[in-house]
């Protein structure tokens, strides 16, 4: 299913007058709006292939119809999102859920939708039908060397798949850990994991990055082998210059200061990228910004300050990806809302008066520092985000146009009501 440019233009025409009025007001409130708009145009957020179907809970899954049945249909769905917002110009694949049968044909299809391939993701948290050994008691940490070798070989296969598609990064997330005291020797688990990661790292092409994700709990609840940013940092520091920590916003203990974590990892040159989502209790995989928009802004505030301090390119030097999938929303609408929330938080952070904030910090003027940040957060920057879309040929109101065009109904007509996305 394609969205023709004339339908986007017609949609925008009906909203243009109101949008321009909002843009003029926003420009009167914020300086350097042209610079912010250009940065928003350049900023792209990768869409995970697994988020295009309805997510599940431990107890059930309720598909909504029209879900993508193949890698080709997943690419087409991301193409729809990108046509609507021009900010979703990459797709991140999960192997073995998304193994292409014809790499060149898949690359050609992605190019037709103006998409690139972001990080490829390995999967050693599930047993696959064709594998010899089970990951029930861990993969890269497993006490059985044969299991570790199997997991290493899978990651190297994922790298090869990524090379064939033009990806330049590998994301490793481990479910490894333990559920009961005494089940695991922590030191040996760490050493086994490091040895396994070293083998994977050695297989990386020279221009690739390895992102090592961490998670405080689930599916193991007594311990996880890469439990927090410090443990991830410990591994990637030992691995080398191509290894980085990946921050997932849902992978922390309650009330963790994620913005401080981001700042320190940037300072140490070991922040690789993000999985954006939101949470109330744990790894809830909720829409980005749905519950904690101020925290999302504060994270971007540290990102903008830290990246500028190092002369980094906001759009290219870190990996930006959504990792969210839930039961009660149309997955496409959920992703459009997440992208919007991320872009808004980014625009708010770009609008912070850095010089005034630095003066307030140096003078220990806590009140002024708070006022500067909260004024930026409370300023409505949605017109800037919409203007970036408008200049890129995308929709002023992506969710509104998605609904006006009845895209989900069209996908159900094409694919059927009882389709279930591959891999979930």
C-alpha positions as CSV (number, residue, x, y, z in Angstrom):
1,X,0.0,0.0,0.0
2,X,1.3,3.4,-1.0
3,X,0.3,6.9,0.0
4,X,0.4,9.2,-3.0
5,X,2.1,12.6,-2.7
6,X,-1.0,14.4,-3.9
7,X,-3.0,13.0,-0.9
8,X,-0.4,14.3,1.5
9,X,-0.4,17.7,-0.3
10,X,-4.2,17.9,-0.1
11,X,-4.2,17.0,3.6
12,X,-1.6,19.7,4.2
13,X,-3.5,22.3,2.2
14,X,-6.4,22.0,4.6
15,X,-4.2,22.6,7.7
16,X,-1.7,25.1,6.3
17,X,-3.3,28.4,7.5
18,X,-3.6,27.2,11.1
19,X,-0.1,25.7,11.0
20,X,1.5,28.9,9.7
21,X,-0.2,30.9,12.5
22,X,1.2,28.5,15.1
23,X,4.7,28.6,13.5
24,X,4.8,32.4,13.6
25,X,3.9,32.4,17.3
26,X,6.5,29.7,18.0
27,X,9.2,31.6,16.2
28,X,8.4,34.6,18.4
29,X,9.0,32.5,21.5
30,X,12.2,30.7,20.3
31,X,15.3,31.9,18.7
32,X,17.2,30.2,15.8
33,X,14.1,28.3,14.6
34,X,15.6,27.7,11.2
35,X,18.5,25.9,12.7
36,X,16.2,23.8,14.8
37,X,13.9,22.9,11.8
38,X,16.9,21.8,9.7
39,X,18.2,19.6,12.5
40,X,14.7,18.1,12.7
41,X,14.7,17.4,9.0
42,X,18.0,15.6,9.2
43,X,17.1,13.5,12.3
44,X,15.9,10.0,11.5
45,X,14.6,7.4,13.9
46,X,14.8,3.7,12.9
47,X,11.7,1.6,13.2
48,X,12.1,-2.0,14.6
49,X,10.6,-4.7,12.4
50,X,9.1,-6.4,15.4
51,X,7.0,-3.3,16.4
52,X,4.9,-3.5,13.2
53,X,2.7,-6.2,14.7
54,X,0.6,-6.0,17.8
55,X,2.7,-6.7,20.8
56,X,1.9,-9.2,23.5
57,X,2.0,-9.7,27.3
58,X,2.9,-12.8,29.2
59,X,-0.8,-13.8,29.1
60,X,-2.1,-13.1,25.7
61,X,-1.8,-11.4,22.3
62,X,-4.6,-9.7,20.4
63,X,-3.7,-9.1,16.8
64,X,-5.5,-6.2,15.1
65,X,-5.5,-7.4,11.5
66,X,-3.5,-6.5,8.5
67,X,-0.2,-7.2,10.2
68,X,2.9,-7.8,7.9
69,X,3.4,-11.4,7.1
70,X,6.8,-11.1,5.6
71,X,9.9,-9.0,5.6
72,X,8.7,-7.4,2.4
73,X,5.5,-6.3,4.0
74,X,7.4,-4.9,7.1
75,X,9.5,-2.8,4.8
76,X,6.3,-1.5,3.1
77,X,4.8,-0.6,6.5
78,X,7.9,1.4,7.4
79,X,7.7,3.0,4.0
80,X,4.2,4.1,4.9
81,X,5.4,5.6,8.2
82,X,8.3,7.4,6.4
83,X,5.9,8.8,3.8
84,X,3.7,10.2,6.6
85,X,6.5,11.8,8.8
86,X,9.7,11.7,6.8
87,X,11.5,10.9,10.1
88,X,11.4,7.1,9.9
89,X,14.0,6.5,7.2
90,X,15.5,3.3,8.5
91,X,14.4,-0.2,9.6
92,X,16.1,-2.4,12.2
93,X,15.8,-6.1,11.6
94,X,15.8,-9.0,14.1
95,X,17.5,-12.2,12.9
96,X,16.2,-15.0,12.5
97,X,12.8,-13.4,12.3
98,X,13.8,-11.3,9.3
99,X,16.2,-13.4,7.2
100,X,15.9,-12.3,3.5
101,X,15.8,-14.9,0.8
102,X,17.1,-12.4,-1.8
103,X,19.2,-9.7,-0.3
104,X,19.4,-7.5,-3.4
105,X,15.7,-7.6,-3.9
106,X,15.2,-6.6,-0.3
107,X,17.7,-3.7,-0.7
108,X,15.9,-2.6,-3.8
109,X,12.5,-2.6,-2.1
110,X,13.9,-0.6,0.8
111,X,15.4,1.9,-1.6
112,X,12.0,2.3,-3.3
113,X,10.7,3.5,0.1
114,X,13.7,5.6,0.8
115,X,14.8,3.4,3.6
116,X,18.2,2.3,5.0
117,X,19.0,-0.7,7.2
118,X,19.8,0.3,10.8
119,X,21.3,-2.1,13.4
120,X,20.7,-5.8,12.9
121,X,19.7,-7.6,16.1
122,X,20.6,-11.1,17.2
123,X,18.3,-13.4,19.1
124,X,19.6,-15.7,21.8
125,X,16.7,-15.2,24.1
126,X,14.5,-17.8,22.3
127,X,15.1,-21.3,21.1
128,X,14.7,-21.7,17.3
129,X,13.4,-24.9,15.7
130,X,16.6,-25.7,13.9
131,X,19.1,-25.0,16.7
132,X,20.9,-27.9,18.5
133,X,21.2,-26.5,22.0
134,X,18.8,-24.7,24.2
135,X,19.3,-21.2,25.7
136,X,17.2,-22.1,28.8
137,X,20.1,-21.5,31.1
138,X,21.7,-18.7,29.1
139,X,23.6,-18.2,25.8
140,X,26.9,-16.3,25.9
141,X,27.2,-17.0,29.6
142,X,26.2,-20.7,29.5
143,X,28.3,-23.1,31.5
144,X,28.3,-25.4,28.4
145,X,30.9,-24.2,25.9
146,X,28.9,-25.8,23.0
147,X,26.0,-23.6,23.8
148,X,28.2,-20.5,23.9
149,X,29.7,-21.4,20.5
150,X,26.3,-21.8,19.1
151,X,25.3,-18.3,20.3
152,X,28.5,-16.8,19.0
153,X,28.0,-18.4,15.6
154,X,24.5,-17.0,15.5
155,X,25.7,-13.5,16.1
156,X,28.4,-13.8,13.4
157,X,25.6,-15.0,11.0
158,X,23.7,-11.8,11.9
159,X,26.7,-9.7,11.1
160,X,26.9,-11.5,7.7
161,X,23.2,-10.8,7.1
162,X,23.8,-7.1,8.0
163,X,26.8,-6.8,5.6
164,X,24.6,-8.1,2.7
165,X,22.0,-5.5,3.5
166,X,24.3,-2.5,4.0
167,X,23.8,-2.3,7.8
168,X,26.8,-1.1,9.9
169,X,26.0,-2.2,13.4
170,X,25.0,-5.2,15.6
171,X,22.9,-4.9,18.7
172,X,23.3,-7.6,21.3
173,X,20.8,-8.0,24.0
174,X,21.1,-11.0,26.4
175,X,18.4,-12.6,28.5
176,X,21.2,-14.4,30.3
177,X,21.1,-14.4,34.1
178,X,19.6,-16.4,37.0
179,X,16.4,-16.7,38.9
180,X,17.6,-18.2,42.2
181,X,20.6,-17.6,44.5
182,X,23.3,-20.1,43.9
183,X,22.1,-20.9,40.4
184,X,25.0,-19.1,38.8
185,X,28.6,-18.2,39.5
186,X,28.6,-14.5,38.8
187,X,32.3,-14.2,38.1
188,X,32.4,-17.2,35.7
189,X,29.2,-16.0,34.0
190,X,30.9,-12.6,33.4
191,X,34.1,-14.2,32.1
192,X,32.2,-16.6,29.8
193,X,30.1,-13.7,28.4
194,X,33.2,-11.5,27.8
195,X,35.0,-14.4,26.0
196,X,31.9,-14.9,23.8
197,X,31.6,-11.2,23.1
198,X,35.3,-11.0,22.1
199,X,34.7,-13.7,19.5
200,X,31.8,-11.8,18.1
201,X,33.7,-8.5,18.2
202,X,36.5,-10.0,16.2
203,X,34.1,-10.8,13.4
204,X,32.9,-7.1,13.0
205,X,34.0,-5.3,9.8
206,X,36.2,-2.3,10.4
207,X,33.4,0.2,9.8
208,X,30.9,-1.5,12.1
209,X,29.8,-0.9,15.7
210,X,28.6,-3.3,18.3
211,X,25.9,-2.1,20.7
212,X,25.6,-4.0,24.0
213,X,22.2,-3.5,25.6
214,X,21.6,-4.0,29.4
215,X,18.5,-4.8,31.4
216,X,18.0,-4.9,35.1
217,X,15.5,-7.8,35.1
218,X,13.4,-10.1,33.0
219,X,13.3,-12.9,32.0
220,X,15.7,-13.6,34.9
221,X,14.9,-11.8,38.1
222,X,17.6,-12.6,40.6
223,X,20.5,-11.5,38.4
224,X,21.1,-10.6,34.8
225,X,24.6,-10.9,33.3
226,X,24.4,-7.4,31.7
227,X,22.2,-5.7,34.3
228,X,23.0,-2.0,34.1
229,X,25.0,0.6,32.2
230,X,28.1,0.0,34.4
231,X,28.2,-3.6,33.5
232,X,27.7,-2.9,29.8
233,X,30.4,-0.2,30.0
234,X,32.7,-2.7,31.7
235,X,32.3,-5.1,28.7
236,X,32.5,-2.6,25.9
237,X,35.6,-0.9,27.5
238,X,37.4,-4.2,27.3
239,X,36.2,-5.1,23.8
240,X,37.6,-2.0,22.0
241,X,36.8,1.1,20.0
242,X,33.9,-0.4,18.0
243,X,31.9,-1.5,21.1
244,X,29.4,0.8,22.7
245,X,26.6,0.7,25.4
246,X,23.0,0.9,24.1
247,X,20.4,2.6,26.4
248,X,16.9,1.3,26.4
249,X,14.7,3.6,28.4
250,X,12.7,0.7,29.9
251,X,15.7,-1.3,31.1
252,X,16.3,0.5,34.4
253,X,15.3,0.1,38.0
254,X,12.6,2.5,39.0
255,X,13.6,6.2,39.3
256,X,17.0,5.7,37.7
257,X,18.6,8.9,36.6
258,X,18.8,8.0,32.9
259,X,19.9,11.5,31.8
260,X,23.0,11.3,34.1
261,X,23.8,7.8,32.7
262,X,23.6,9.3,29.2
263,X,25.9,12.2,30.1
264,X,28.6,10.0,31.6
265,X,28.5,7.5,28.7
266,X,28.9,10.4,26.3
267,X,31.8,11.8,28.2
268,X,33.5,8.4,28.2
269,X,32.8,8.1,24.4
270,X,30.9,4.8,25.0
271,X,27.3,5.8,24.3
272,X,26.2,4.0,21.1
273,X,22.5,4.7,20.8
274,X,19.0,4.4,22.1
275,X,15.9,2.3,22.2
276,X,13.1,4.7,22.8
277,X,9.9,3.7,24.7
278,X,8.2,4.6,28.0
279,X,7.3,2.8,31.2
280,X,5.4,3.0,34.4
281,X,6.8,-0.1,36.2
282,X,9.4,-1.8,34.1
283,X,10.1,-2.7,30.5
284,X,6.5,-1.8,29.7
285,X,7.2,-1.0,26.0
286,X,4.8,1.9,26.0
287,X,4.7,4.7,23.5
288,X,7.7,7.1,23.9
289,X,6.7,10.2,25.9
290,X,3.3,8.8,26.9
291,X,4.1,8.8,30.7
292,X,7.4,10.7,31.2
293,X,7.7,13.4,28.6
294,X,9.8,15.6,31.0
295,X,12.3,12.8,31.5
296,X,12.5,12.3,27.7
297,X,13.3,16.0,27.3
298,X,15.9,15.9,30.1
299,X,17.6,13.0,28.3
300,X,17.7,15.0,25.1
301,X,19.0,18.0,27.0
302,X,22.0,16.0,28.0
303,X,22.4,14.5,24.6
304,X,22.4,17.8,22.8
305,X,24.8,19.4,25.3
306,X,27.1,16.3,25.3
307,X,27.2,15.8,21.6
308,X,27.8,19.5,20.9
309,X,30.7,19.5,23.4
310,X,32.3,16.7,21.4
311,X,31.5,18.1,18.0
312,X,29.2,15.2,17.1
313,X,26.7,15.0,14.3
314,X,23.3,14.7,16.0
315,X,21.8,12.7,13.1
316,X,24.6,10.3,12.4
317,X,26.9,9.7,15.3
318,X,24.5,7.8,17.5
319,X,22.0,5.1,16.8
320,X,18.3,6.2,17.3
321,X,15.7,3.5,17.3
322,X,12.3,2.8,18.8
323,X,11.7,-0.4,20.8
324,X,8.1,-0.5,21.8
325,X,5.1,-2.7,20.9
326,X,1.9,-3.0,22.8
327,X,-1.5,-4.7,22.7
328,X,-4.1,-1.9,22.7
329,X,-3.0,0.4,19.9
330,X,-2.7,0.1,16.1
331,X,1.1,-0.5,15.9
332,X,1.4,2.1,13.1
333,X,-0.3,4.8,15.0
334,X,1.8,3.9,18.1
335,X,5.0,4.3,16.1
336,X,3.8,7.6,14.6
337,X,3.1,8.9,18.1
338,X,6.5,7.7,19.4
339,X,8.4,9.4,16.6
340,X,6.4,12.6,17.2
341,X,7.2,12.6,21.0
342,X,11.0,12.0,20.3
343,X,11.1,14.8,17.8
344,X,9.3,17.2,20.2
345,X,11.7,16.3,23.0
346,X,14.7,16.9,20.6
347,X,13.3,20.2,19.5
348,X,12.7,21.3,23.1
349,X,16.3,20.4,23.9
350,X,17.6,22.4,20.9
351,X,15.7,25.4,22.2
352,X,17.4,25.5,25.6
353,X,19.5,28.7,26.1
354,X,22.8,26.9,26.7
355,X,24.8,30.1,27.6
356,X,22.2,31.2,30.2
357,X,22.1,27.7,31.6
358,X,25.9,27.5,32.0
359,X,26.0,30.9,33.7
360,X,23.3,29.7,36.2
361,X,25.1,26.5,36.8
362,X,28.5,28.3,37.4
363,X,26.8,30.7,39.8
364,X,24.9,27.9,41.6
365,X,21.7,29.6,40.7
366,X,19.4,26.6,41.1
367,X,16.2,28.5,40.5
368,X,17.3,30.1,37.2
369,X,18.6,26.7,36.0
370,X,15.3,25.1,36.7
371,X,13.4,28.0,35.0
372,X,15.5,27.7,31.9
373,X,14.8,24.0,31.5
374,X,11.2,24.1,32.4
375,X,10.5,27.1,30.1
376,X,12.0,25.1,27.2
377,X,9.9,22.0,28.1
378,X,6.7,24.0,28.5
379,X,7.1,25.8,25.2
380,X,5.0,24.2,22.4
381,X,7.4,23.3,19.7
382,X,5.0,21.1,17.7
383,X,4.8,23.7,14.9
384,X,8.6,23.4,14.4
385,X,8.3,19.6,14.1
386,X,5.3,19.9,11.7
387,X,7.2,22.5,9.6
388,X,10.1,20.1,9.3
389,X,7.7,17.5,7.9
390,X,6.0,20.0,5.6
391,X,9.4,21.0,4.1
392,X,10.2,17.3,3.5
393,X,6.9,16.5,1.7
394,X,5.4,14.7,4.7
395,X,2.1,15.2,6.5
396,X,1.4,18.0,8.9
397,X,-0.7,15.6,11.0
398,X,0.6,12.0,10.3
399,X,-1.9,10.3,12.6
400,X,-4.8,12.3,11.3
401,X,-4.0,11.5,7.7
402,X,-3.4,7.8,8.5
403,X,-6.9,7.7,9.9
404,X,-8.5,9.8,7.1
405,X,-7.0,7.4,4.5
406,X,-8.2,4.4,6.5
407,X,-4.8,2.8,6.1
408,X,-5.4,0.0,8.6
409,X,-8.6,-1.0,6.7
410,X,-6.6,-1.0,3.5
411,X,-4.0,-3.3,5.0
412,X,-6.7,-5.6,6.3
413,X,-8.2,-5.8,2.8
414,X,-4.8,-6.6,1.3
415,X,-3.5,-9.1,4.0
416,X,-6.6,-10.3,5.9
417,X,-7.9,-9.8,9.4
418,X,-6.2,-12.7,11.1
419,X,-2.6,-12.1,9.9
420,X,0.1,-12.1,12.6
421,X,3.4,-10.4,12.1
422,X,6.3,-12.8,11.7
423,X,8.6,-13.2,14.7
424,X,6.3,-12.1,17.5
